[in-house]
């Protein structure tokens, strides 16, 4: 099946203004790596299982693991908690062991040693190695001085755990190893020269050594798991932030492309007709009036489309007030081009088939940009638009007979790039290049059905 329609150019019009059309060069390569989606399509849910899903009401331990403390912070709350725990707990331990053990009761020196560890914990974010080894040394001095057993090991646990989570595992392992080796030396060798008197090795001391070793392994294992989990959540947060930045960049590119397509065509028509009106204002007022009417119509349409884009940005969840343009508006596009002095002949081969809304808009914008380039960059006053349906795809072809002109402003070459990005977003390709006879051809292929994995651009509110 084949249909055709044509128009007649105005009686006179000035030479078109060229822009970024690459005439005289080799044909452009197919395809294009345009963005495939944006913030307006699929949203940005937080990483699975990560802290973004817990919110402020999540479990305390999960929020603690998800939080990466600053290296300049002083964790005084947890350090104060450990200080109170060691002081009060050791006091109760001394009461419980009085008369049942040879260990010494608490005195000011013991209280001071029980305070050193929590004070060093204040520095565990800034100096994790110092905190780990310092608390271990203070604990060894306390045990070596013969004071009663109690929760003195809490400082070492917190310091070593924090050091491993912060990535200083070797320092933590060294501090815990020093504590275990020093404790073994105290109860098996050095007890002869250290208080209290009569406190020698017992039958279960090797069992206590093994218990402490198992306790150290458990602390290291728990800290390593916490470190790995925190690193994983940090990676997920970083990926989510990068994905959000990519979506914002792609959204920005899509908005720029949409505005370019909307404005470039209308402003080209306005520019041409303004030149006609100025040239014929005195000699042919009727023709000048016609040019002004075309300018008014083109500017009104451009304002309407720009308003639609801006309304979508202000309320991305709302449906657009007007449907997005598609190939059904091709005759209207040809009429607008005729107002700019370009006669457009359209033809269709094959049985027309509906396209998804996003692909229909992309096809319309490709034809619109191709006709805009002809108006601005070609000396030809006629263009041919052919639509061919078949093989599961739509082929668009826009031809003009040239020649290229080079006496007008340029715009930076975004038109052909935008064509490729639009077609690539739906699995299509675009070819553009000069012909041997001096003309220029734009050929696009867009699948009639979305790909197996739909591109996010199909769901864009701007489409």
Protein Blocks (a to p, Z undefined) as FASTA:
>chain_A
ZZdddddddfbdcdddddkbcghiacddehjdddfbdfklnopaddehiaklnommbcfk
lmmmmpccdfkbccfklmmmmmmmmmmmmmmmmmmmgopacbdcddfklmmmmmmmmmmm
mmmmmmmmlmmmmmmmmmmmmmmnopacdjklmmmmmmmmmmmmnopamlmmmmmmmmmm
mmmmmmmmmmmmpccehiacdfklmmmmmmmmmmmmmmmmmmmmmmmmmmmmmmmmmmmm
mmmmmmmmmmmmmmmmmmmmmmmmmmmmmmmmmmmmmmmmmmmmmlmmmmmmmmmmmmmm
mmmmmmmmmmmmmmmmbccfbdcddfklmmmmmmmmmmnopacddddedjdddddfklmm
mmmmmmmmmmmmmmmmpcbfbdcddddeeehiacdddddebjadfkbccehopmmmmmmm
mmmmnopacdddddfkopacddddddfbdcfbdcfklmpmkZZ
